[in-house]
């Protein structure tokens, strides 16, 4: 446990993201599942309209992340 909360910096944000993604990979999550967890908190994709009337589509988000990953490798 940390004694104090680290400052919110780009470097700290990146470090936390890398650690979280590594934890998910270590648990056997696929790249698509990680994108879904990152976007909506669950491993399955969903789409619809939230209670505020804002449309969402985590399936399309997952697809976009996978396309981006493929283009950078």
C-alpha positions in Angstrom: 0.0 0.0 0.0 1.3 3.5 -0.8 1.8 5.9 2.0 0.8 8.8 -0.3 -0.9 9.2 -3.6 1.5 9.8 -6.4 1.0 12.9 -8.6 -1.0 12.5 -11.7 1.6 12.8 -14.4 1.7 11.3 -17.9 4.5 9.0 -16.8 2.6 7.7 -13.8 -0.6 7.3 -15.9 1.4 5.2 -18.5 3.0 3.1 -15.7 -0.4 2.3 -14.2 -1.8 1.5 -17.6 1.1 -0.9 -18.4 0.8 -2.6 -15.1 -3.0 -3.1 -15.4 -2.7 -4.4 -19.0 0.1 -6.8 -17.9 -2.2 -8.1 -15.0 -5.0 -8.8 -17.5 -2.6 -10.5 -19.9 -1.2 -12.6 -17.0 -4.8 -13.7 -16.2 -5.2 -14.9 -19.8 -7.3 -12.1 -21.3 -7.1 -11.6 -25.0 -6.3 -8.2 -26.6 -10.0 -7.9 -27.5 -11.1 -8.7 -23.9 -8.6 -6.1 -22.6 -10.0 -3.5 -24.9 -13.5 -4.3 -23.7 -12.4 -4.2 -20.0 -10.6 -0.9 -20.6 -13.6 0.6 -22.3 -16.6 -0.7 -20.4 -15.3 -2.7 -17.4 -16.4 -6.2 -18.7 -14.9 -8.7 -21.1 -17.9 -8.9 -23.3 -18.9 -6.2 -25.8 -22.2 -4.4 -25.8 -23.9 -1.6 -27.6 -26.9 0.6 -27.0 -27.8 3.9 -25.4 -26.9 4.7 -21.9 -29.3 6.3 -19.3 -28.2 9.8 -20.5 -29.2 9.1 -24.1 -25.6 8.7 -25.3 -25.0 5.8 -27.7 -22.1 3.4 -27.0 -20.6 0.5 -28.9 -17.8 -1.3 -27.1 -17.8 -3.9 -29.9 -16.7 -1.2 -32.4 -14.2 0.1 -29.8 -12.6 -3.3 -29.5 -12.4 -3.6 -33.2 -10.8 -0.2 -33.5 -8.2 -1.0 -30.9 -7.3 -4.3 -32.6 -6.9 -2.4 -36.0 -4.7 0.1 -34.3 -2.5 -2.6 -32.7 -2.2 -4.3 -36.0 -1.1 -1.1 -37.7 1.6 -0.4 -35.2 3.2 -3.9 -35.2 
